[in-house]
């Protein structure tokens, strides 16, 4: 059976996908690298998603030649070593688009759409009015100050952690102020001058 390109576009609403190893959930690629979907040549007729780039994957050096003018090497997950796809080095004319692309096998990979979380935290912008009117200031969003093209995923993670620490620090400062006020109300609390209050 000859292989074929099945689609040159993602389904509507699926433009922000992340592709992962099915076994260990290592991120392999995303929809920004998407080229097409295809059915492999040969009797197995496996389904693939062809992408221009991958991360945390390695190419096996052993070439497989199943016939049908097709030669490929296996694409393996760096996380667990499982085969997750192929890189076709020789293809029939109907599949010339996927030559030397990374073809992730659909049955060996998982995918999820960004923004499809089942639970959502109340964010700063969506906070109820009572939360927005708190007396202590909110930390500024450092991540919003950076242009997206200048920030790596690791940088975004670090900025989010810093924002979380700043918010925790403000909470601790508020608790300390309340604690100090309660101590000052005790009859035997030493004042600022080191004396006991009467």
Backbone as numpy.savetxt, mean C-alpha at the origin, in Angstrom:
# Nx Ny Nz CAx CAy CAz Cx Cy Cz
-3.77 -24.11 -28.03 -4.61 -22.93 -28.03 -3.72 -21.69 -28.03
-3.99 -20.75 -28.89 -3.22 -19.51 -28.95 -3.71 -18.55 -27.87
-2.78 -17.84 -27.28 -3.14 -16.87 -26.26 -3.70 -15.62 -26.90
-4.27 -14.75 -26.07 -4.82 -13.52 -26.60 -4.86 -12.44 -25.52
-4.81 -11.19 -25.97 -5.00 -10.05 -25.08 -6.50 -9.97 -24.82
-6.90 -9.93 -23.55 -8.33 -9.91 -23.25 -8.85 -8.50 -22.94
-7.96 -7.61 -22.47 -8.40 -6.24 -22.20 -7.19 -5.32 -22.11
-7.36 -4.10 -22.61 -6.31 -3.09 -22.51 -6.62 -2.05 -21.45
-7.68 -2.26 -20.68 -8.04 -1.31 -19.63 -8.60 -2.05 -18.43
-8.51 -1.40 -17.29 -9.07 -1.96 -16.07 -10.57 -1.71 -16.04
-11.32 -2.52 -15.33 -12.76 -2.27 -15.21 -13.02 -0.91 -14.56
-14.14 -0.27 -14.86 -14.45 1.03 -14.25 -14.43 0.94 -12.72
-13.84 1.95 -12.10 -13.77 1.99 -10.65 -12.63 1.16 -10.07
-11.85 0.49 -10.91 -10.75 -0.34 -10.44 -9.41 0.26 -10.85
-9.31 1.58 -10.85 -8.09 2.23 -11.33 -7.03 2.38 -10.25
-7.28 1.99 -9.02 -6.28 2.08 -7.96 -6.17 0.72 -7.27
-5.56 -0.23 -7.97 -5.41 -1.59 -7.45 -3.98 -1.84 -7.00
-3.85 -2.70 -6.00 -2.55 -3.18 -5.55 -2.55 -4.69 -5.76
-1.49 -5.21 -6.40 -1.37 -6.64 -6.67 -0.38 -7.24 -5.67
-0.80 -8.34 -5.01 0.00 -8.97 -3.97 0.19 -10.45 -4.26
1.24 -11.03 -3.64 1.42 -12.48 -3.66 0.26 -13.08 -2.87
-0.38 -14.10 -3.41 -1.52 -14.71 -2.74 -1.10 -15.37 -1.43
0.13 -15.93 -1.41 0.58 -16.67 -0.23 0.98 -15.80 0.94
1.89 -14.83 0.71 2.43 -14.06 1.83 2.01 -12.59 1.82
1.21 -12.18 0.87 0.66 -10.81 0.77 1.73 -9.74 0.49
2.89 -10.15 -0.01 3.91 -9.18 -0.42 3.39 -8.38 -1.60
3.55 -7.05 -1.56 3.09 -6.20 -2.66 4.02 -6.41 -3.85
3.43 -6.73 -5.00 4.20 -7.00 -6.21 4.16 -5.85 -7.20
3.00 -5.21 -7.34 2.85 -4.13 -8.30 1.54 -3.40 -8.02
1.21 -2.45 -8.88 -0.06 -1.73 -8.73 -0.60 -1.35 -10.11
-1.79 -0.82 -10.12 -2.46 -0.53 -11.38 -1.82 0.60 -12.18
-0.93 1.37 -11.56 -0.22 2.40 -12.33 0.75 1.78 -13.33
1.09 0.51 -13.11 1.99 -0.22 -14.01 1.21 -1.08 -15.01
-0.10 -1.08 -14.94 -0.96 -1.94 -15.76 -0.79 -1.68 -17.25
-0.72 -2.78 -18.02 -0.69 -2.70 -19.49 -1.92 -3.37 -20.08
-2.17 -4.63 -19.69 -3.31 -5.37 -20.24 -3.55 -6.64 -19.44
-4.64 -7.32 -19.75 -4.89 -8.67 -19.25 -4.79 -9.61 -20.43
-4.44 -10.87 -20.16 -4.27 -11.82 -21.25 -4.57 -13.23 -20.80
-4.85 -14.05 -21.79 -4.96 -15.49 -21.61 -3.70 -16.09 -22.21
-3.01 -16.93 -21.43 -1.75 -17.50 -21.88 -1.97 -18.51 -23.00
-0.99 -18.61 -23.90 -1.06 -19.65 -24.92 -0.84 -21.02 -24.27
-1.31 -22.05 -24.91 -1.11 -23.40 -24.41 -2.37 -23.98 -23.80
-2.27 -25.23 -23.37 -3.45 -25.94 -22.86 -3.96 -25.42 -21.52
-3.10 -24.78 -20.70 -3.56 -24.33 -19.39 -4.42 -23.07 -19.47
-4.24 -22.24 -20.49 -5.02 -21.02 -20.71 -5.15 -20.18 -19.43
-4.03 -20.05 -18.71 -4.02 -19.27 -17.47 -4.29 -17.80 -17.77
-4.88 -17.10 -16.80 -5.21 -15.69 -16.92 -4.11 -14.87 -16.25
-3.67 -13.78 -16.91 -2.60 -12.95 -16.39 -2.96 -11.47 -16.46
-2.29 -10.69 -15.63 -2.33 -9.23 -15.69 -0.89 -8.81 -16.02
-0.71 -8.14 -17.14 0.63 -7.70 -17.56 0.90 -6.30 -17.02
2.07 -6.13 -16.38 2.47 -4.85 -15.82 3.89 -4.51 -16.27
4.20 -3.21 -16.29 5.53 -2.75 -16.71 6.58 -2.92 -15.62
6.18 -2.84 -14.36 7.15 -2.90 -13.26 6.63 -3.69 -12.08
7.55 -4.29 -11.34 7.22 -5.04 -10.13 8.19 -4.65 -9.02
7.78 -4.93 -7.79 8.67 -4.78 -6.65 8.60 -6.08 -5.85
9.66 -6.39 -5.15 9.72 -7.61 -4.34 9.40 -8.87 -5.12
9.90 -8.94 -6.35 9.77 -10.14 -7.19 11.10 -10.35 -7.89
11.38 -11.58 -8.23 12.62 -11.89 -8.93 12.32 -12.83 -10.09
13.15 -12.73 -11.11 12.97 -13.53 -12.31 13.87 -14.76 -12.23
13.27 -15.93 -12.41 14.00 -17.18 -12.46 14.78 -17.22 -13.78
15.95 -17.82 -13.78 16.79 -17.84 -14.98 16.54 -19.06 -15.88
15.68 -19.96 -15.47 15.41 -21.16 -16.27 14.28 -20.87 -17.26
14.59 -21.00 -18.54 13.58 -20.73 -19.58 12.69 -21.95 -19.79
11.41 -21.69 -19.97 10.42 -22.74 -20.26 9.91 -22.52 -21.68
9.87 -23.60 -22.46 9.38 -23.50 -23.83 8.27 -24.52 -24.01
7.03 -24.14 -23.68 5.93 -25.09 -23.78 5.45 -25.32 -25.21
5.95 -24.57 -26.17 5.49 -24.69 -27.55 4.71 -23.46 -27.95
4.00 -23.53 -29.05 3.19 -22.42 -29.53 3.99 -21.13 -29.67
5.24 -21.23 -30.12 6.11 -20.06 -30.30 6.29 -19.27 -29.00
6.30 -19.97 -27.86 6.32 -19.29 -26.57 7.50 -19.75 -25.73
8.22 -18.77 -25.18 9.27 -19.03 -24.20 9.09 -18.03 -23.07
9.19 -18.51 -21.83 9.07 -17.61 -20.68 9.98 -18.06 -19.55
10.22 -17.15 -18.63 10.89 -17.46 -17.37 9.89 -17.16 -16.26
10.04 -17.87 -15.15 9.10 -17.69 -14.04 9.41 -16.42 -13.26
8.38 -15.81 -12.73 8.47 -14.65 -11.87 8.10 -15.13 -10.46
9.01 -14.92 -9.50 8.80 -15.43 -8.15 8.74 -14.30 -7.12
7.96 -14.51 -6.09 7.83 -13.56 -4.97 9.11 -13.62 -4.14
9.68 -12.47 -3.82 10.86 -12.43 -2.95 10.49 -12.76 -1.51
9.25 -12.52 -1.13 8.82 -12.77 0.25 8.78 -14.24 0.61
8.19 -15.06 -0.25 8.03 -16.47 0.08 8.60 -17.42 -0.98
9.03 -16.89 -2.12 9.63 -17.73 -3.16 8.63 -18.39 -4.09
7.34 -18.15 -3.88 6.31 -18.78 -4.71 6.32 -18.19 -6.12
5.98 -19.01 -7.09 5.83 -18.52 -8.46 4.55 -17.69 -8.52
4.68 -16.46 -9.04 3.53 -15.56 -9.11 3.23 -15.13 -10.54
4.04 -15.58 -11.49 3.78 -15.19 -12.87 4.90 -15.58 -13.81
4.95 -14.87 -14.93 5.91 -15.17 -16.00 6.40 -13.89 -16.65
7.56 -14.00 -17.29 8.05 -12.97 -18.19 8.26 -13.68 -19.53
7.43 -13.34 -20.51 7.52 -13.97 -21.83 8.63 -13.31 -22.64
9.57 -14.14 -23.11 10.66 -13.63 -23.94 10.41 -13.90 -25.42
9.56 -14.88 -25.70 9.16 -15.18 -27.08 7.66 -15.47 -27.06
6.92 -14.80 -27.94 5.47 -14.95 -27.97 4.98 -14.98 -29.40
3.79 -15.53 -29.63 3.20 -15.45 -30.96 2.80 -14.01 -31.26
2.57 -13.68 -32.53 2.23 -12.30 -32.89 1.03 -11.73 -32.12
0.08 -12.56 -31.76 -1.11 -12.06 -31.05 -0.78 -11.53 -29.65
0.40 -11.89 -29.12 0.78 -11.46 -27.77 2.03 -10.58 -27.76
2.35 -9.97 -28.89 3.58 -9.18 -28.96 3.59 -8.03 -27.94
2.43 -7.56 -27.53 2.34 -6.48 -26.54 2.96 -6.86 -25.20
2.92 -8.14 -24.83 3.38 -8.56 -23.50 4.82 -9.08 -23.48
5.50 -9.08 -24.61 6.88 -9.55 -24.63 7.71 -8.70 -23.67
8.43 -9.38 -22.77 9.31 -8.79 -21.77 8.59 -7.98 -20.69
7.28 -8.11 -20.59 6.53 -7.51 -19.47 6.39 -8.53 -18.35
6.06 -8.06 -17.17 5.82 -8.94 -16.03 4.34 -9.34 -16.06
4.09 -10.62 -16.20 2.72 -11.12 -16.29 2.38 -11.84 -14.98
1.55 -11.22 -14.17 1.15 -11.78 -12.88 -0.03 -12.73 -13.09
0.13 -13.96 -12.63 -0.94 -14.95 -12.81 -2.05 -14.69 -11.81
-3.26 -14.54 -12.32 -4.39 -14.14 -11.48 -4.68 -15.15 -10.37
-4.48 -16.44 -10.62 -4.77 -17.45 -9.60 -3.71 -17.49 -8.50
-2.56 -16.83 -8.72 -1.47 -16.86 -7.74 -1.26 -15.51 -7.06
-2.10 -14.55 -7.41 -1.98 -13.20 -6.85 -3.33 -12.74 -6.30
-3.26 -11.85 -5.36 -4.46 -11.22 -4.81 -4.39 -9.75 -5.18
-5.52 -9.09 -5.16 -5.53 -7.65 -5.41 -6.58 -7.00 -4.53
-6.36 -5.73 -4.24 -7.37 -4.96 -3.53 -7.38 -3.55 -4.07
-8.53 -2.92 -3.97 -8.68 -1.54 -4.44 -8.38 -0.59 -3.30
-7.55 0.40 -3.55 -7.27 1.41 -2.53 -8.56 2.13 -2.18
-8.75 2.42 -0.91 -9.96 3.09 -0.47 -11.11 2.15 -0.21
-10.83 0.84 -0.20 -11.92 -0.12 0.01 -11.93 -0.68 1.43
-11.39 0.05 2.39 -11.34 -0.42 3.77 -12.76 -0.60 4.31
-12.93 -1.63 5.12 -14.25 -1.89 5.68 -14.57 -0.96 6.85
-13.54 -0.51 7.55 -13.74 0.41 8.67 -12.96 1.68 8.39
-13.50 2.80 8.80 -12.83 4.08 8.59 -12.74 4.83 9.92
-11.59 5.39 10.16 -11.40 6.22 11.35 -11.92 7.61 11.06
-12.39 8.28 12.11 -12.85 9.65 11.94 -11.62 10.52 11.78
-11.48 11.15 10.64 -10.32 11.99 10.37 -10.54 13.40 10.83
-9.50 14.21 10.73 -9.56 15.61 11.15 -10.64 16.37 10.38
-10.75 16.12 9.08 -11.74 16.83 8.27 -13.16 16.35 8.52
-13.31 15.09 8.92 -14.64 14.53 9.09 -15.06 14.47 10.56
-14.30 15.08 11.46 -14.60 15.00 12.88 -15.89 15.75 13.20
-16.65 15.25 14.17 -17.86 15.98 14.58 -17.48 17.36 15.11
-18.44 18.28 15.10 -18.16 19.66 15.50 -17.64 19.74 16.93
-18.12 18.87 17.80 -17.66 18.91 19.19 -16.18 18.59 19.29
-15.69 17.70 18.45 -14.26 17.38 18.45 -13.47 18.49 17.81
-14.01 19.17 16.82 -13.28 20.21 16.12 -13.11 21.45 17.00
-13.96 21.60 18.04 -13.90 22.78 18.89 -13.10 22.53 20.16
-12.16 21.57 20.14 -11.35 21.30 21.31 -10.45 22.49 21.59
-10.07 22.65 22.89 -9.30 23.82 23.27 -7.85 23.73 22.85
-7.28 22.51 22.69 -5.88 22.44 22.31 -5.75 22.40 20.78
-4.68 22.98 20.24 -4.53 23.05 18.80 -4.23 21.69 18.20
-4.66 21.49 16.97 -4.38 20.26 16.25 -3.02 20.36 15.58
-2.25 19.25 15.51 -0.97 19.31 14.83 -1.18 19.55 13.34
-0.26 20.28 12.75 -0.37 20.53 11.31 -0.03 19.27 10.55
-0.59 19.12 9.38 -0.34 17.95 8.56 0.92 18.18 7.74
2.02 17.57 8.18 3.28 17.73 7.46 3.21 17.03 6.11
2.47 15.92 6.05 2.38 15.18 4.79 1.70 16.02 3.72
0.78 16.89 4.13 0.07 17.72 3.14 0.97 18.81 2.58
2.05 19.14 3.29 2.96 20.19 2.83 3.91 19.72 1.74
4.05 18.40 1.56 4.98 17.88 0.55 4.26 17.58 -0.74
4.84 17.92 -1.88 4.26 17.48 -3.14 4.35 15.96 -3.24
3.33 15.28 -3.77 3.33 13.82 -3.82 4.53 13.24 -4.55
5.03 13.91 -5.58 6.13 13.33 -6.34 7.44 13.37 -5.57
7.52 14.16 -4.49 8.75 14.26 -3.72 8.78 13.34 -2.51
7.73 12.60 -2.24 7.66 11.78 -1.04 7.57 10.30 -1.41
8.47 9.51 -0.85 8.42 8.07 -1.06 7.41 7.47 -0.08
6.98 6.21 -0.29 6.07 5.59 0.67 6.66 5.55 2.08
7.97 5.32 2.19 8.58 5.30 3.52 8.49 6.68 4.17
8.66 7.74 3.37 8.58 9.10 3.89 7.16 9.38 4.39
6.14 8.94 3.63 4.75 9.14 4.06 4.50 8.44 5.39
5.01 7.22 5.53 4.82 6.47 6.77 5.46 7.20 7.95
6.67 7.69 7.75 7.35 8.42 8.83 6.60 9.70 9.19
6.10 10.43 8.20 5.36 11.65 8.48 4.08 11.37 9.25
3.40 10.27 8.90 2.18 9.90 9.62 2.51 9.55 11.07
3.64 8.86 11.29 4.04 8.51 12.65 4.38 9.76 13.46
5.05 10.73 12.83 5.38 11.98 13.52 4.10 12.72 13.90
3.14 12.78 12.99 1.86 13.44 13.30 1.17 12.76 14.48
1.21 11.43 14.50 0.60 10.69 15.60 1.30 11.01 16.92
2.64 11.07 16.90 3.39 11.40 18.11 3.10 12.82 18.58
2.97 13.77 17.65 2.63 15.14 18.03 1.26 15.19 18.70
0.31 14.46 18.16 -1.03 14.44 18.75 -0.98 13.80 20.14
-0.18 12.75 20.31 -0.04 12.10 21.62 0.61 13.04 22.61
1.59 13.80 22.17 2.26 14.76 23.04 1.27 15.83 23.54
0.42 16.31 22.65 -0.59 17.30 23.06 -1.54 16.71 24.10
-1.91 15.46 23.92 -2.79 14.79 24.88 -2.10 14.67 26.23
-0.84 14.26 26.23 -0.09 14.13 27.48 0.09 15.47 28.17
0.32 16.53 27.41 0.44 17.86 28.01 -0.87 18.26 28.69
-1.99 17.96 28.08 -3.29 18.26 28.67 -3.51 17.48 29.95
-3.11 16.21 29.96 -3.25 15.38 31.16 -2.36 15.93 32.28
-1.14 16.36 31.93 -0.23 16.91 32.93 -0.80 18.18 33.56
-1.39 19.05 32.77 -2.00 20.27 33.30 -3.12 19.92 34.27
-3.98 18.98 33.90 -5.07 18.57 34.79 -4.51 17.97 36.08
-3.48 17.15 35.96 -2.87 16.51 37.12 -2.28 17.56 38.07
-1.56 18.54 37.50 -0.98 19.62 38.32 -2.06 20.41 39.04
-3.18 20.68 38.39 -4.28 21.41 39.03 -4.86 20.61 40.19
-5.00 19.31 40.00 -5.53 18.48 41.08 -4.56 18.42 42.26
-3.25 18.37 41.98 -2.27 18.36 43.06 -2.29 19.66 43.85
-2.46 20.75 43.19 -2.48 22.06 43.86 -3.69 22.19 44.79
-4.73 21.44 44.53 -5.93 21.50 45.36 -5.78 20.68 46.64
-4.77 19.82 46.73 -4.54 19.04 47.94 -4.02 19.95 49.05
-4.39 19.69 50.30 -4.01 20.56 51.41 -2.52 20.49 51.74
-1.85 19.41 51.48 -0.43 19.26 51.83 0.47 19.32 50.60
0.03 19.92 49.52 0.84 20.03 48.30 1.88 21.12 48.46
3.19 20.81 48.18 4.20 21.86 48.29 4.00 22.87 47.16
4.00 24.13 47.48 3.84 25.17 46.47 5.09 25.33 45.64
5.09 26.31 44.76 6.22 26.57 43.89 7.47 26.94 44.68
7.29 27.53 45.90 8.43 27.95 46.70 8.97 26.80 47.57
8.40 25.63 47.44 8.88 24.49 48.21 8.23 24.40 49.58
7.25 25.22 49.90 6.57 25.22 51.19 5.28 24.43 51.08
4.80 23.96 52.21 3.50 23.30 52.23 2.42 24.35 52.28
1.39 24.14 51.53 0.27 25.08 51.54 -0.54 24.85 52.80
-1.11 25.88 53.38 -1.87 25.74 54.61 -3.34 25.52 54.32
